[in-house]
Amino acid sequence: MILSKAEIGKDYLVLKISANQKDKIKLYKLGVFKMQTLRLVNKIAGGGVIISVKFSDIVVGKNVAEKITVEKL
């Protein structure tokens, strides 16, 4: 499923990131990459999401959140 459709408060494993190279690099620097676990903290009006990766909360916009494929743990 895509990250923007995930359930709040659940943990997920990142399976694929279909974003452009620039966005992939930004996500990688923030700790979001293939086979990384994350938690969906909240959803933002307009389609964005707040995720928790390791010990940081990160806001991901709608366009990027729709390009991250995750699997529920």
C-alpha distances in whole Angstrom, upper triangle without the diagonal:
4,7,8,7,7,10,14,16,13,13,10,11,10,9,10,12,13,15,19,21,22,19,18,22,21,18,20,23,21,20,16,16,14,14,15,14,14,14,13,17,16,15,18,20,19,15,15,14,17,15,18,18,21,24,23,21,19,19,16,17,14,15,14,11,9,10,8,6,6,6,9,12
4,6,6,7,11,13,15,14,13,10,11,10,10,9,10,10,12,16,18,19,16,15,19,18,15,18,21,19,18,14,14,13,14,15,14,13,13,12,15,15,13,15,17,16,12,12,11,14,13,16,17,20,22,21,19,17,15,13,13,11,11,10,7,6,7,6,4,6,9,11,14
4,5,5,9,10,12,11,11,9,10,9,10,10,10,12,13,16,18,19,15,15,18,17,13,16,18,16,15,12,13,13,14,13,12,10,10,8,11,11,10,13,15,14,10,10,8,10,9,12,13,17,19,17,15,13,12,10,11,9,11,9,5,6,8,6,6,6,9,10,13
4,6,9,10,13,13,13,12,14,13,14,14,13,14,14,17,20,20,16,17,20,18,15,18,20,18,18,15,16,16,18,17,15,13,12,9,12,10,8,10,11,11,7,7,7,10,10,14,16,19,21,19,16,14,12,9,9,7,9,9,5,6,9,8,9,10,12,13,16
4,7,9,13,12,13,12,14,13,15,15,15,16,17,20,23,23,19,20,23,21,19,21,23,21,20,17,18,18,18,18,16,14,13,10,13,11,9,12,13,13,9,10,10,13,13,16,18,21,23,21,18,17,15,13,13,11,12,12,9,8,11,10,10,10,11,11,15
4,7,9,8,9,8,11,12,13,14,15,17,18,21,23,24,20,20,23,21,18,20,22,20,19,16,17,17,16,15,13,11,10,7,10,10,9,13,15,15,12,12,10,11,11,13,15,18,20,19,16,15,15,13,14,13,15,14,10,10,13,11,10,8,9,8,12
4,6,6,9,9,13,14,16,18,18,20,21,25,27,27,23,23,25,24,20,23,24,21,20,18,19,19,18,17,14,12,9,7,9,9,9,13,15,16,13,13,11,12,11,13,16,18,20,19,16,16,16,15,16,15,18,17,13,14,16,14,13,11,11,9,12
4,6,9,10,14,15,18,19,20,22,22,26,27,27,23,23,25,23,20,22,23,20,19,17,20,20,19,17,14,11,8,5,6,6,7,11,14,16,13,12,9,9,9,11,14,17,17,16,14,14,14,14,16,15,18,17,14,15,18,15,15,13,13,11,13
4,7,10,13,15,18,20,21,23,24,27,29,28,24,24,26,24,20,22,23,20,19,17,20,20,19,16,13,10,6,5,6,8,10,14,17,19,16,15,12,11,9,10,13,15,15,15,13,14,15,16,18,18,21,19,16,18,20,17,17,14,14,11,12
4,7,10,13,16,18,19,22,23,26,27,27,24,23,25,23,20,21,23,20,18,16,18,18,16,14,11,9,6,6,8,10,12,16,19,20,17,16,13,12,10,10,12,14,16,16,14,15,16,16,19,19,21,19,16,17,19,15,15,11,10,7,8
4,7,10,13,16,17,20,21,25,25,26,22,21,22,21,18,18,20,17,15,13,15,14,12,10,7,6,4,7,9,12,14,18,21,22,19,17,14,13,10,9,10,12,14,14,13,15,16,16,19,19,21,18,15,17,18,14,13,9,9,6,6
4,6,9,12,13,17,18,22,22,23,20,18,20,19,16,16,19,16,14,11,12,11,9,8,6,5,6,8,11,14,15,18,21,22,18,16,13,13,10,10,10,12,15,15,15,15,16,15,18,17,19,16,13,15,15,11,10,6,5,4,5
4,6,9,11,15,17,20,20,21,18,16,18,18,14,14,17,15,13,10,9,8,6,6,4,6,9,11,14,17,18,21,24,24,20,18,16,15,12,12,11,13,16,16,16,16,17,16,19,19,19,16,14,15,14,10,9,5,5,6,7
4,6,8,11,13,16,17,18,15,13,15,15,12,12,15,14,11,8,7,5,5,5,6,8,10,12,15,17,17,20,23,22,18,17,15,15,12,13,11,13,17,16,16,15,16,14,16,16,16,13,11,12,11,7,6,4,7,9,10
4,7,10,13,16,16,19,16,13,16,17,14,14,17,16,14,11,8,5,6,8,10,11,14,15,19,20,20,22,25,24,20,19,17,18,15,16,15,17,20,20,20,18,19,17,18,18,17,14,13,13,11,8,5,5,7,10,12
4,6,9,12,13,15,13,10,14,15,12,12,16,16,14,10,8,6,8,10,12,13,16,16,20,21,20,22,24,23,19,18,17,18,16,17,16,18,21,21,20,18,18,15,17,16,15,12,11,11,8,6,5,7,10,13,15
4,6,9,10,12,9,7,11,12,9,10,14,14,13,9,7,7,10,11,13,14,16,16,19,20,19,20,22,20,17,16,15,17,15,17,15,18,21,19,19,16,16,13,14,14,12,9,9,9,6,5,6,9,12,16,18
4,7,9,11,9,8,12,13,12,13,16,16,16,12,11,11,14,15,17,17,19,19,22,22,20,21,23,20,17,16,17,19,18,20,19,22,24,22,21,18,18,14,14,13,11,9,10,9,5,6,8,11,15,18,21
4,7,8,6,6,10,10,10,12,14,15,15,12,11,12,16,16,18,17,19,19,21,21,19,20,21,19,16,15,16,17,17,19,18,21,23,21,20,17,16,12,12,12,9,6,9,9,6,8,10,14,17,20,23
4,6,5,6,9,10,11,12,14,16,16,14,13,14,18,18,21,20,23,22,24,24,22,22,24,21,19,17,19,20,20,22,21,24,25,23,22,19,18,14,14,14,11,9,12,12,9,11,14,17,21,24,26
4,6,5,6,9,10,10,12,14,15,13,12,14,18,18,21,21,23,23,25,26,25,24,26,24,21,20,20,21,20,22,20,23,25,22,22,19,19,16,16,17,14,12,15,15,12,13,16,19,22,25,27
4,6,5,6,9,10,11,13,15,13,13,16,19,19,21,21,23,23,24,25,23,23,24,22,20,18,19,20,19,21,19,22,23,21,20,17,17,14,14,16,13,11,14,16,13,14,17,20,24,26,28
4,5,5,6,8,10,11,12,11,11,14,17,16,18,17,20,19,21,21,20,19,21,19,17,15,15,16,16,18,16,19,21,18,17,14,13,10,11,13,10,8,11,12,10,11,14,17,20,23,25
4,5,5,6,9,10,10,8,8,10,14,13,16,16,19,19,21,21,21,21,23,21,19,17,16,17,16,17,15,18,20,18,17,14,15,12,13,15,12,9,12,13,10,10,13,15,18,21,23
4,5,5,6,9,10,9,9,12,15,15,17,17,20,20,22,23,23,23,25,24,21,19,18,18,17,18,16,18,19,17,18,15,15,14,15,17,15,12,15,16,14,13,16,18,21,24,25
4,5,5,6,9,9,10,13,16,15,17,16,18,18,20,20,20,20,22,21,19,16,16,15,15,15,14,16,17,15,15,11,12,11,12,15,14,11,13,16,14,13,17,18,21,23,24
4,5,5,6,5,7,10,13,11,13,12,15,15,17,18,18,18,21,20,17,14,14,13,12,13,11,13,15,13,12,10,11,9,11,14,13,9,11,13,12,10,13,14,18,19,21
4,5,5,5,5,9,12,10,13,13,16,17,19,21,21,22,25,24,21,18,17,16,14,14,11,13,15,13,14,12,14,13,15,17,16,13,14,16,14,12,15,15,18,20,21
4,5,7,9,13,15,13,15,15,17,18,20,21,22,22,25,24,22,19,18,16,15,14,11,13,14,12,13,11,14,13,16,19,18,15,16,19,17,15,18,19,21,23,23
4,6,9,13,14,11,13,12,14,15,16,18,18,19,22,22,20,16,15,13,11,10,8,10,11,9,10,8,10,11,14,17,17,13,14,17,16,14,17,17,19,21,21
4,6,10,11,8,10,9,13,14,16,18,19,20,24,24,21,18,15,14,11,10,7,8,10,9,11,10,12,12,16,18,18,15,14,18,16,13,15,15,17,18,18
4,7,9,6,8,8,11,12,15,17,17,19,22,21,18,15,13,12,10,10,7,10,12,11,11,10,12,10,14,15,15,12,11,14,12,10,12,11,14,16,16
4,6,6,9,10,13,15,18,19,20,22,24,24,20,18,16,16,13,13,10,12,15,14,15,13,15,13,16,17,16,13,13,15,12,9,11,11,13,16,16
4,6,9,11,14,16,19,21,21,23,26,25,22,20,18,18,15,15,12,14,18,17,18,16,18,16,18,19,18,14,14,15,12,9,9,9,11,14,14
4,7,10,13,15,19,21,22,24,27,27,23,21,19,18,15,15,12,13,17,17,18,17,19,18,20,21,20,17,16,17,15,11,11,9,10,12,12
4,7,10,13,16,18,20,22,25,25,22,19,17,16,12,11,8,9,13,13,14,14,16,15,19,20,20,16,15,17,15,12,11,10,11,12,11
4,7,10,13,16,18,20,24,24,21,18,15,14,10,9,7,8,12,12,13,13,16,15,18,19,20,17,15,17,16,12,12,9,9,10,9
4,7,9,12,14,17,20,21,18,15,12,10,7,6,5,7,10,10,10,10,12,12,16,17,18,15,13,15,15,12,12,9,10,10,10
4,6,9,12,15,18,19,16,14,10,9,6,5,7,9,11,10,9,10,12,12,16,16,18,16,13,16,16,13,13,11,11,10,10
4,6,8,11,15,16,13,11,7,6,5,6,9,12,13,12,9,10,10,11,13,13,16,14,11,13,15,12,13,11,12,10,12
4,7,10,14,16,13,11,8,5,5,6,10,13,12,11,8,9,10,11,14,15,18,16,13,16,18,15,16,14,16,14,15
4,7,10,12,11,9,6,5,7,10,13,16,16,14,10,10,9,11,12,13,16,15,12,15,17,16,17,16,17,16,17
4,7,9,7,6,4,6,9,12,15,19,18,16,12,12,9,10,10,10,13,13,10,13,16,15,16,15,17,17,19
4,6,6,5,5,7,11,14,17,21,20,17,13,12,9,9,9,9,13,13,11,13,16,16,18,18,21,20,22
4,6,7,9,11,15,18,21,24,24,21,17,15,12,12,10,10,13,15,13,14,18,18,20,21,23,23,25
4,6,9,12,16,19,22,25,25,22,18,16,12,11,9,7,10,13,11,12,15,17,19,20,23,23,26
4,7,10,13,17,19,23,23,20,17,14,11,9,7,5,8,10,8,9,12,13,15,16,19,19,22
4,7,10,14,16,19,20,17,13,11,7,6,4,4,8,8,7,9,12,12,15,15,18,19,21
4,6,10,13,16,16,14,10,8,6,5,7,7,10,10,7,10,12,11,14,13,16,16,18
4,7,10,13,13,10,7,6,4,6,9,11,13,12,10,13,15,13,15,14,17,16,18
4,6,10,10,8,6,5,6,7,11,12,15,12,10,13,14,12,14,12,14,14,15
4,6,7,6,4,6,9,11,14,16,18,15,13,17,17,14,16,14,15,14,15
4,6,5,6,7,11,12,15,18,19,16,14,17,17,14,15,13,15,15,14
4,6,8,10,14,15,19,21,23,19,18,21,21,17,18,16,17,17,15
4,7,10,14,16,20,22,24,21,19,23,23,20,21,19,20,19,18
4,6,10,13,16,19,21,18,17,20,21,18,20,18,20,20,19
4,7,10,13,16,18,16,14,18,19,16,19,17,19,19,19
4,6,10,13,15,12,11,15,16,14,17,16,19,19,20
4,7,10,12,10,10,13,14,13,16,16,19,19,21
4,7,8,6,6,10,11,10,13,14,17,18,20
4,6,6,6,9,10,11,14,16,19,20,23
4,6,5,6,9,10,13,15,18,19,22
4,6,5,7,9,13,15,19,21,23
4,5,5,7,10,13,16,19,21
4,5,5,8,10,14,15,18
4,6,8,10,14,16,19
4,6,10,13,16,19
4,6,10,13,15
4,7,10,13
4,7,9
4,6
4
